[in-house]
């Protein structure tokens, strides 16, 4: 099972996207764990995650996360997909990165 | 301005924001505040129950007994705000620094804060009119509470920095021989650094008390907290700093980078002092405080986007916008507006960026003047920033409908303000779409 971690400032708006992604996963029979946390808690969750996705409002943290996570993939969700809460698209995109 | 120069400018802006946002001290400050926020929200609830609900159902001696409930809760929250922030700062700073023993930093910070306090405290005994000076037997809420918040921040940070630095020095590490339990070894390895840190604090404190007849807590609150408060929570100062944050968000960077570290601490001090005043039976005094922002400048989230949603629902026929507005409404009611900010989009969309930055200014000004002329009172009950518009005004004022009315006026005015920009943005969007279709046609 893949573990996808979403991070935004307080973990609120990303949790909306998590819901949509979970729905999409259910629809497509994909077993996956997706959860959202605040930036302050993120480091406690890194170990469990296979991939870390940042909300676009945290794009400026990308380099720092990249450094902290080393080999583990970290990506910034696209502004358009985030704004439109495209759960399915983001899920498939994340899974395609994990291969 | 042509596109290239605009994007170069925003890149530069973003770069600066990254530097600010990644600054370890500002980050520590922001995360510490986020962590202790629930405690202050509880304090707001306690003040609400004590001063609005209990007086409705009871009076006299019985009311006093009931109010003990709120008083003890205030003691454990607002009245130790300085203490709470100092330990939180120490912990988060250690974590951010990747220091292996964060709990030991907490110990140092707590001790340092108490060391820095004046050893004599003025207290007024029950029934007496005159204050008596008491030595070494009481800890005053005046020092560890709201008034000591800045002292808590600064002493927490300075003692942690000093301590963490000292533990890095090889000479100060005492290494235990093998076979000593790790926990014991851990304690010994930080023994010298702990002692040196606290001794330095002790020397400074003793010197200030004996030679200068003052203490660091007092110095920090008069020399740092007060001037900062004068600048940050004057209307122009507030609008300037807050708008910088909002400009950032219109460039796709979360505004808390600026607001979270520069405004929130002072706004929270003001908020807590208001709560404390009402709890003590006085009137709240600070117009600009955390609730002021939630209720007047940030309804529906940054940029007063609840008004934008209304403008779209009431006056807009452009379908893509209506779709985004539908998606953004429910989170928007709870002050979460990323779907609308990134979906419409507002970010990097010049016609929308203008009202996004200016509407909160309009809201803040209306709220400020309504309070300044005495139409409404300063808000005094801390509500979570996720409290929906109108409900937030009702709760934070202890049930004053006039505050809700002010909120309705702000929403009405800013909705009208959003409309022309919405029309322009719509035209731009349609035109861009047409150009895209044309160029795609050419490519084929």
Interface residues (C-beta under 8 A of the other chain):
Chain A: X8 X9 X10 X12 X13 X16 X38 X39 X40 X43 X55 X56 X57 X58 X59 X60 X61 X63 X64 X79 X80 X82 X83 X84 X85
Chain B: X14 X17 X18 X21 X22 X31 X34 X35 X92 X95 X249 X252 X253 X254 X256 X257 X324 X327 X331 X336 X338 X339 X340 X341 X342 X343 X344 X345 X347 X386
